[in-house]
Every structure is written in C-alpha cells, then in structure tokens.
Amino acid sequence: MSGVGASARAASAEIARSDTATKNRALLATAEAIQAMQSELSEANQRDLVAGREKGLSDAMLDRLTLTPERIQGMVEGLQQVASLPDPVGSISEMDYRPSGIQLGKMRVPLGVIGIIYESRPNVTIEAASLCLKSGNAVILRGGSEAIHSNNALAGCIQQGLEVAGLPQAVVQVVDTTDREAVGYLISMPEYVDVIVPRGGKGLIERISQDARVPVIKHLDGVCHVYIDAEADPKKALAIAENAKTRRYGVCNAMETLLVDSLVADVLLPSLQSIYDRHGVELRGCPKTQALIDCQPATEEDWSTEYLAPILSVKVVDGLDDAIQHINRYGSHHTDSIVTENYTRGRRFLREVDSASVMINASTAFADGFEYGLGAEIGISTDKIHARGPVGLVGLTSQKYVVFGDGEIREP
C-alpha cells in the first residue's frame, strides 16, 4: 500500500494544478467509456451478485450491490453533471482591504490525497472518483470484497478517461485486493493520505474512526425521522410518510422512525397502516400506537436502529417539544422532516433539530447530493466540523488565506 500512497501523493500535485477543461475532459471520457462498456459492467456485476447470494447477503445489501441499466445510466449522467458544475479550486472569496493596505481573501484548494473505504455500492466508485477528480484531489478507493468485479470493471473506465485527458493513472486508484489489511494500511499513512472518508455500516465507520491516524469525515448511520404535526395537511403527510420509507429501503436517507402528534394519530395512523401494509412494511409501535393500529411492540433499541429494510418504528408524541426531544436523543443527526402548515412550528423545528439536513413538508429522500445540486456526493457527513450534510465538490476542498500587497511592510 505504501507504493499506492506514494503514487497518489505524486499524482495529487499534478491534478491540483490541472485546469478545469482537463478535469472535465477526463470526466466526460469516463462517461463515454461506461456507455461503451455497459455489457461488460453488467457481466462483472452479475458475478458479484451470484457470489453475494451464495454468501447470504441481505436483500438490502444485494440492492445496493446491483447495477441496473438505470443505475449505469445514472453514473453516466452523474459524471456529466459533475463536469458541468463550477470548479471550486482557485476561487477567492471574502476579499477585504485591511488598514495596512493589504488585501486579504480566502482561496479554495484541494485537500490532497483522499482515501475512501466503502461497501456494497459499486456506483460509489464513480461518484467518489468524479468528485475527487473535479475538486483537484487524488483518490485511493477501497471498495468492499462483495463488489470486487464491478469495481475493477469501473476502474478500467476511469483509467480510460484519465488517459484521454493526459492525466496520471494514479490520480484515481482502485485497490484491487480483498485483503482486509489494505484498510489498516490506508488509514495509517498520514505521510501519503490527507483524509479518510468511510462509507458503510456503523461498525466499519466506528472502527476506522477509532483506529485511523488520518483525519476522518464520518458518514454514520441514517436514523431519519418524519414528524407529522397536529397542523399537518393530511394529504401531504400521507404522501411524504410513504415516500420517505418506501422509495428505497437500503439507503441512509430512508425514514426509520415516524412520529405522529397525538391530536391527529387516531385519524392518520389507520390510513398509514394501510399504505405500509400494501408495501409489506413491518410496523413496530409504542403503546399508544399499538392501541390505534395492529403492529409489533417497539423496544428501546428500535428508536435508534437504522433498519435499511421494510421495518418502521412508529411513536405517538405529545406535540412539537416531545418530537424534537425524541429526534435529538435517538436520531443520528442525519436528516429529519416535519409536516406542518404552521409556519412558527416549522421554523422551530428547523432551528432546534440538531441534524445535518432539516426539512419542512418534504421527504427525507431529498437528502442527496444530486437533489441538492452538488452532483454526486462523497457521502452525507454527520460531523459538525469541516463538512456537514451531503459532501460535494466544496466539501472536498479547504481554504487558505491569500494576501495581495503592493510593497506594504509591517511597522514595528
């Protein structure tokens, strides 16, 4: 791994000084390579799926692993979208004249070399590579063993794109070994790697955060909530509660706990149960919920569980204060939404819920880099320092102070 790190460090200097046109050329050429190799990508992905089923991977994991034609096209469109986004590198902001005569500002610069460790989803390979490349960073990608064939096939497309643009192959390196020791090496090379971004299960992220000798941008579990307020529009409430849970189960922005105000629970919960029964969602409720609909009893553990499956916790709460208290105690600070027509309550929810994304009258499914106009995303950070929420191009840069002078000197 030290050879991979040294190559990435050398390549990072070249990609950092590359102009926007060159980086875009690499992105668009990679998109063309993916389009030309769709059958090869599907074949490689099928090998991973067969192996995954033999290993007994869950339906949610297999869903994340699958490269459908639509998802392959999504990768192509994602590359094209990132190419169309403004390049943050070199932009100068907050310019200000100081009394001494100097002019002070902040310039955006790449982080350097980024190590990304992820599981299951092979499209992360393209999302991560595109964002790191456009933001002027070299990247080392270590995907999960369950997606090794898919990731290697996608790596070939990326290398074609880099070659077309005349960029070093080491700008994007996909670790082609399933050896777990590779992760240990990657997170302990501060001389070569500037930041680690883990994407995967809570256990993986906690282990990396604990063991890493390199700064970590954490993407922890998504225990997301929708709170239906007493003054919610019932039509909006039903549509949002359905979409937030059932659009896709195995994603971090899926709702895992539904909170319903006690004043409307007897009216809305039976309708919601019918919706979830139609989708085959198992409901686990508090005692008040069990008194109103047929569901399993919820345990204390359920309130803080990211199911990534057709399972939903439901709790009847006594108003906004109770809802906010529950979210801040049991949530993962990822994404939470309120459904209400009361402007004051909505504003309070935005202000007091301590999460990376907080919404009014919208599905938590919108917590996504594409939907936020960031292009692809490297992950959704639940940290409070450096980057928070969907991490796109700007989140993969830092700032340095720049000073413009005209011969000024500092007096004694």
C-alpha positions as CSV (number, residue, x, y, z in Angstrom):
1,M,0.0,0.0,0.0
2,S,2.9,2.4,0.5
3,G,3.5,2.3,-3.2
4,V,-0.1,3.2,-3.9
5,G,0.2,6.0,-1.4
6,A,3.4,7.4,-2.9
7,S,1.9,7.3,-6.4
8,A,-1.2,9.1,-5.2
9,R,0.9,11.8,-3.4
10,A,2.9,12.4,-6.6
11,A,-0.3,12.5,-8.7
12,S,-2.0,14.9,-6.3
13,A,0.4,17.7,-7.2
14,E,-0.4,17.3,-10.9
15,I,-4.2,17.1,-10.6
16,A,-4.1,20.1,-8.2
17,R,-2.6,22.3,-10.9
18,S,-4.7,20.9,-13.7
19,D,-7.2,23.3,-15.3
20,T,-10.9,22.8,-15.3
21,A,-11.1,21.8,-19.0
22,T,-8.6,19.0,-18.5
23,K,-10.5,17.6,-15.5
24,N,-13.8,17.8,-17.4
25,R,-12.3,16.0,-20.3
26,A,-11.4,13.1,-18.1
27,L,-14.9,13.0,-16.6
28,L,-16.7,13.1,-19.9
29,A,-14.3,10.5,-21.4
30,T,-15.0,8.2,-18.4
31,A,-18.8,8.6,-19.1
32,E,-18.2,7.6,-22.7
33,A,-16.2,4.5,-21.6
34,I,-19.0,3.4,-19.3
35,Q,-21.6,3.8,-22.1
36,A,-19.4,1.7,-24.4
37,M,-18.8,-1.0,-21.8
38,Q,-22.3,-1.4,-20.4
39,S,-22.5,-5.1,-21.2
40,E,-19.0,-5.8,-19.6
41,L,-20.1,-3.9,-16.5
42,S,-23.3,-5.9,-16.2
43,E,-21.5,-9.1,-16.6
44,A,-19.0,-8.2,-13.9
45,N,-21.8,-7.1,-11.6
46,Q,-23.6,-10.4,-12.2
47,R,-20.6,-12.2,-10.9
48,D,-20.7,-10.2,-7.7
49,L,-24.4,-10.8,-7.3
50,V,-24.0,-14.5,-7.7
51,A,-21.2,-14.6,-5.1
52,G,-23.3,-12.3,-2.8
53,R,-26.3,-14.6,-2.9
54,E,-24.0,-17.6,-2.1
55,K,-22.6,-15.7,0.9
56,G,-26.2,-14.9,2.1
57,L,-26.1,-11.2,1.7
58,S,-29.4,-9.5,2.8
59,D,-31.9,-8.1,0.2
60,A,-30.8,-4.6,1.2
61,M,-27.2,-5.4,0.6
62,L,-28.0,-7.0,-2.7
63,D,-30.0,-4.0,-3.8
64,R,-27.0,-1.7,-3.0
65,L,-24.8,-4.0,-5.0
66,T,-26.9,-4.2,-8.1
67,L,-26.0,-2.2,-11.2
68,T,-29.2,-2.0,-13.2
69,P,-29.2,-0.3,-16.6
70,E,-30.8,2.7,-15.0
71,R,-28.1,2.9,-12.4
72,I,-25.4,2.6,-15.0
73,Q,-27.0,5.4,-16.9
74,G,-27.2,7.3,-13.6
75,M,-23.4,7.0,-13.3
76,V,-23.0,8.4,-16.8
77,E,-25.3,11.3,-16.1
78,G,-23.6,11.9,-12.7
79,L,-20.2,12.3,-14.5
80,Q,-21.7,14.7,-17.0
81,Q,-23.3,16.7,-14.2
82,V,-20.1,17.0,-12.2
83,A,-18.3,18.1,-15.4
84,S,-20.9,20.9,-15.7
85,L,-20.6,22.1,-12.1
86,P,-18.4,25.1,-11.3
87,D,-14.9,24.2,-10.3
88,P,-14.3,25.4,-6.7
89,V,-10.5,25.2,-6.9
90,G,-8.8,28.5,-7.0
91,S,-11.9,30.6,-6.3
92,I,-11.2,33.5,-3.9
93,S,-13.8,34.9,-1.6
94,E,-14.2,37.3,1.4
95,M,-11.8,39.8,-0.1
96,D,-11.3,42.7,2.2
97,Y,-8.8,45.7,2.5
98,R,-7.0,45.9,5.8
99,P,-6.0,49.2,7.4
100,S,-2.4,48.4,6.5
101,G,-3.2,48.5,2.8
102,I,-3.0,44.8,2.1
103,Q,-6.0,42.9,0.6
104,L,-7.0,39.7,2.3
105,G,-9.1,36.8,1.0
106,K,-9.6,33.0,1.1
107,M,-8.8,30.7,-1.7
108,R,-10.2,27.2,-2.2
109,V,-7.6,24.5,-2.6
110,P,-7.8,20.6,-2.8
111,L,-7.4,18.5,0.3
112,G,-4.6,16.5,-1.4
113,V,-5.0,12.7,-1.3
114,I,-8.3,11.2,-0.2
115,G,-8.8,7.6,0.9
116,I,-12.3,6.3,0.5
117,I,-13.4,3.0,2.1
118,Y,-16.9,1.8,1.2
119,E,-19.1,-1.3,1.0
120,S,-21.5,-2.8,-1.5
121,R,-22.5,0.0,-3.8
122,P,-20.2,0.0,-6.9
123,N,-21.6,3.2,-8.2
124,V,-19.7,4.9,-5.3
125,T,-16.6,4.2,-7.3
126,I,-17.7,6.6,-10.0
127,E,-19.3,9.1,-7.6
128,A,-16.2,9.3,-5.5
129,A,-13.7,9.4,-8.4
130,S,-15.6,12.1,-10.2
131,L,-15.9,14.4,-7.2
132,C,-12.3,13.9,-6.1
133,L,-11.0,14.5,-9.7
134,K,-13.1,17.6,-10.3
135,S,-12.0,19.1,-6.9
136,G,-8.4,18.5,-7.7
137,N,-7.7,15.6,-5.4
138,A,-6.0,12.3,-5.9
139,V,-8.0,9.4,-4.5
140,I,-7.4,5.8,-3.3
141,L,-10.7,3.8,-3.5
142,R,-11.0,0.6,-1.4
143,G,-14.4,-1.0,-2.1
144,G,-15.9,-4.0,-0.4
145,S,-14.9,-7.5,-1.4
146,E,-18.6,-8.2,-2.4
147,A,-18.2,-5.7,-5.3
148,I,-14.7,-6.5,-6.5
149,H,-15.5,-7.4,-10.0
150,S,-17.8,-4.4,-10.6
151,N,-15.3,-2.0,-9.1
152,N,-12.4,-3.4,-11.2
153,A,-14.5,-3.0,-14.3
154,L,-15.4,0.6,-13.4
155,A,-11.7,1.3,-12.6
156,G,-11.0,0.4,-16.2
157,C,-13.4,3.0,-17.4
158,I,-11.9,5.6,-15.2
159,Q,-8.4,4.8,-16.4
160,Q,-9.5,5.3,-20.0
161,G,-10.9,8.7,-19.0
162,L,-7.7,9.8,-17.4
163,E,-5.6,8.6,-20.4
164,V,-7.8,10.6,-22.8
165,A,-7.2,13.8,-20.6
166,G,-3.5,13.1,-20.3
167,L,-3.6,12.8,-16.5
168,P,-1.6,10.3,-14.4
169,Q,-3.3,7.0,-13.8
170,A,-2.5,7.4,-10.1
171,V,-5.0,10.2,-9.8
172,V,-7.6,7.6,-9.2
173,Q,-6.5,4.2,-7.9
174,V,-8.9,1.4,-7.1
175,V,-7.4,-1.1,-4.6
176,D,-7.9,-4.5,-6.4
177,T,-7.3,-6.7,-3.3
178,T,-10.0,-8.0,-0.9
179,D,-7.4,-8.3,1.8
180,R,-8.7,-6.6,5.0
181,E,-5.1,-5.5,5.9
182,A,-5.3,-3.0,3.0
183,V,-7.8,-0.9,5.0
184,G,-5.4,-0.9,8.0
185,Y,-2.5,0.4,5.9
186,L,-4.7,3.0,4.2
187,I,-5.9,4.6,7.4
188,S,-2.4,4.7,8.9
189,M,-0.4,6.5,6.2
190,P,-0.6,10.3,7.1
191,E,2.5,10.9,5.0
192,Y,0.5,9.9,1.9
193,V,-3.2,10.3,2.8
194,D,-4.7,13.6,4.0
195,V,-8.2,12.5,4.8
196,I,-10.3,9.2,5.0
197,V,-13.9,9.0,4.1
198,P,-15.6,5.7,5.2
199,R,-18.9,4.7,3.7
200,G,-20.6,1.6,5.0
201,G,-22.1,0.1,8.1
202,K,-21.8,1.7,11.5
203,G,-19.3,-0.9,12.7
204,L,-17.0,-0.2,9.8
205,I,-17.1,3.6,10.4
206,E,-16.6,3.3,14.1
207,R,-13.6,1.0,13.7
208,I,-12.0,3.3,11.2
209,S,-12.7,6.4,13.3
210,Q,-11.1,4.7,16.3
211,D,-8.0,3.3,14.5
212,A,-7.2,5.9,11.9
213,R,-4.1,8.1,12.1
214,V,-5.6,10.2,9.4
215,P,-8.4,12.7,9.8
216,V,-11.8,11.1,9.1
217,I,-15.0,12.6,7.6
218,K,-17.7,10.4,9.1
219,H,-20.8,9.2,7.5
220,L,-22.6,7.4,10.3
221,D,-26.0,5.7,10.2
222,G,-29.1,7.4,9.0
223,V,-31.8,7.1,11.7
224,C,-34.1,9.6,9.9
225,H,-37.4,10.9,11.2
226,V,-40.6,12.3,9.8
227,Y,-42.8,14.2,12.3
228,I,-46.5,14.7,11.4
229,D,-47.6,17.8,13.3
230,A,-51.1,18.4,14.6
231,E,-51.5,21.1,11.9
232,A,-50.2,19.0,9.0
233,D,-52.0,18.7,5.7
234,P,-53.2,15.1,5.7
235,K,-52.6,14.6,2.0
236,K,-49.0,15.9,2.3
237,A,-48.4,13.8,5.4
238,L,-49.5,10.5,3.9
239,A,-47.5,11.1,0.7
240,I,-44.3,12.2,2.5
241,A,-44.5,9.3,5.1
242,E,-45.0,6.8,2.3
243,N,-42.2,8.1,0.1
244,A,-39.7,8.7,2.9
245,K,-39.9,5.0,3.9
246,T,-40.8,3.0,0.8
247,R,-38.9,4.7,-2.1
248,R,-35.8,2.7,-1.2
249,Y,-35.2,0.8,2.0
250,G,-31.4,0.2,1.8
251,V,-30.3,3.9,1.8
252,C,-29.3,6.2,4.6
253,N,-31.9,8.9,3.9
254,A,-34.8,6.4,4.3
255,M,-37.1,7.2,7.2
256,E,-36.7,4.8,10.1
257,T,-39.0,6.3,12.7
258,L,-42.3,8.0,12.1
259,L,-43.6,10.4,14.8
260,V,-47.2,11.4,14.9
261,D,-48.8,14.1,17.0
262,S,-51.4,12.6,19.4
263,L,-54.0,15.0,18.3
264,V,-54.1,13.5,14.8
265,A,-52.8,10.0,15.4
266,D,-56.3,8.4,15.5
267,V,-57.1,9.8,12.1
268,L,-53.8,9.3,10.3
269,L,-52.4,6.1,11.7
270,P,-55.1,3.7,10.2
271,S,-54.5,5.2,6.8
272,L,-50.8,5.0,7.2
273,Q,-51.1,1.3,8.2
274,S,-53.0,0.6,5.0
275,I,-50.2,2.2,3.0
276,Y,-47.4,0.3,4.7
277,D,-49.3,-3.0,4.6
278,R,-49.5,-2.5,0.8
279,H,-45.7,-2.2,0.7
280,G,-45.1,-5.0,3.1
281,V,-43.6,-2.8,5.8
282,E,-43.5,-4.2,9.3
283,L,-44.6,-1.7,11.9
284,R,-43.2,-1.5,15.5
285,G,-45.1,0.9,17.7
286,C,-45.2,2.5,21.1
287,P,-48.1,1.6,23.4
288,K,-50.2,4.5,22.1
289,T,-49.6,3.4,18.5
290,Q,-50.5,-0.2,19.4
291,A,-53.8,1.0,20.8
292,L,-54.7,2.5,17.4
293,I,-53.3,0.1,14.8
294,D,-52.1,-3.5,14.6
295,C,-48.3,-3.6,15.0
296,Q,-45.5,-5.2,16.9
297,P,-44.3,-3.6,20.1
298,A,-41.3,-1.3,19.7
299,T,-38.3,-1.8,22.0
300,E,-36.0,0.9,23.3
301,E,-33.4,-0.3,20.8
302,D,-35.8,0.2,17.9
303,W,-35.8,4.0,18.3
304,S,-32.1,4.2,17.5
305,T,-32.0,1.5,14.9
306,E,-31.2,2.0,11.2
307,Y,-33.1,-0.9,9.7
308,L,-32.2,-0.5,6.0
309,A,-35.2,-2.8,5.5
310,P,-39.1,-2.7,5.3
311,I,-39.4,-2.1,9.0
312,L,-40.6,1.2,10.6
313,S,-40.8,2.4,14.2
314,V,-43.9,4.5,15.0
315,K,-44.4,6.7,18.0
316,V,-47.3,8.9,19.1
317,V,-45.8,12.1,20.6
318,D,-47.3,14.9,22.7
319,G,-46.6,17.9,20.4
320,L,-43.5,19.5,18.9
321,D,-41.4,19.6,22.1
322,D,-41.8,15.9,22.5
323,A,-40.9,15.3,18.9
324,I,-37.8,17.4,18.9
325,Q,-36.6,15.8,22.2
326,H,-37.1,12.3,20.7
327,I,-35.2,13.2,17.5
328,N,-32.3,14.8,19.3
329,R,-32.0,11.8,21.7
330,Y,-32.4,8.9,19.3
331,G,-31.6,10.2,15.9
332,S,-28.2,10.1,14.1
333,H,-28.1,13.8,13.2
334,H,-28.6,12.9,9.5
335,T,-32.0,14.1,8.1
336,D,-35.3,14.9,9.8
337,S,-38.5,16.4,8.5
338,I,-41.7,18.0,9.8
339,V,-45.0,18.0,8.1
340,T,-47.0,21.1,9.1
341,E,-48.9,24.1,7.9
342,N,-47.9,26.1,11.0
343,Y,-45.0,28.4,10.0
344,T,-43.9,29.0,13.6
345,R,-43.6,25.3,14.4
346,G,-41.8,24.7,11.2
347,R,-39.3,27.4,12.0
348,R,-38.8,26.0,15.5
349,F,-38.2,22.5,14.1
350,L,-35.5,23.9,11.7
351,R,-33.8,25.7,14.4
352,E,-33.9,23.2,17.2
353,V,-33.4,19.8,15.5
354,D,-29.6,19.1,15.5
355,S,-29.2,17.3,12.2
356,A,-27.2,17.8,9.0
357,S,-30.4,18.3,7.0
358,V,-33.7,19.5,8.4
359,M,-36.8,19.8,6.3
360,I,-40.3,21.2,6.2
361,N,-43.0,19.4,4.2
362,A,-40.6,17.3,2.2
363,S,-39.5,13.6,2.1
364,T,-36.2,12.7,3.7
365,A,-35.3,11.1,0.4
366,F,-34.3,14.5,-0.9
367,A,-31.2,14.4,1.4
368,D,-28.9,13.6,-1.5
369,G,-26.1,15.2,-3.4
370,F,-27.9,15.1,-6.7
371,E,-31.0,16.6,-5.3
372,Y,-29.1,19.4,-3.5
373,G,-27.4,20.4,-6.8
374,L,-24.0,19.1,-5.7
375,G,-23.7,16.5,-8.4
376,A,-22.6,13.2,-7.0
377,E,-21.8,13.1,-3.3
378,I,-18.9,11.5,-1.4
379,G,-21.3,10.8,1.5
380,I,-23.5,12.6,4.0
381,S,-21.4,13.8,6.9
382,T,-22.9,13.8,10.3
383,D,-19.9,15.6,11.7
384,K,-20.1,19.3,12.7
385,I,-16.5,20.3,11.6
386,H,-15.3,21.0,8.1
387,A,-18.2,19.3,6.1
388,R,-21.7,18.6,7.2
389,G,-24.5,17.0,5.2
390,P,-24.0,15.9,1.6
391,V,-20.3,16.3,0.8
392,G,-19.8,17.5,-2.8
393,L,-17.1,19.4,-4.5
394,V,-16.8,22.3,-2.0
395,G,-16.6,19.8,0.9
396,L,-13.5,18.2,-0.7
397,T,-11.6,21.4,-0.6
398,S,-10.3,23.6,2.2
399,Q,-9.4,27.3,2.3
400,K,-6.1,29.1,2.7
401,Y,-5.6,32.8,3.3
402,V,-4.2,34.8,0.4
403,V,-2.8,38.3,0.7
404,F,-2.3,40.8,-2.1
405,G,0.1,43.6,-1.4
406,D,1.8,46.5,-3.2
407,G,5.0,46.7,-1.2
408,E,3.5,47.2,2.2
409,I,5.6,46.4,5.2
410,R,4.6,45.9,8.8
411,E,5.7,48.7,11.1
412,P,7.4,47.9,14.4
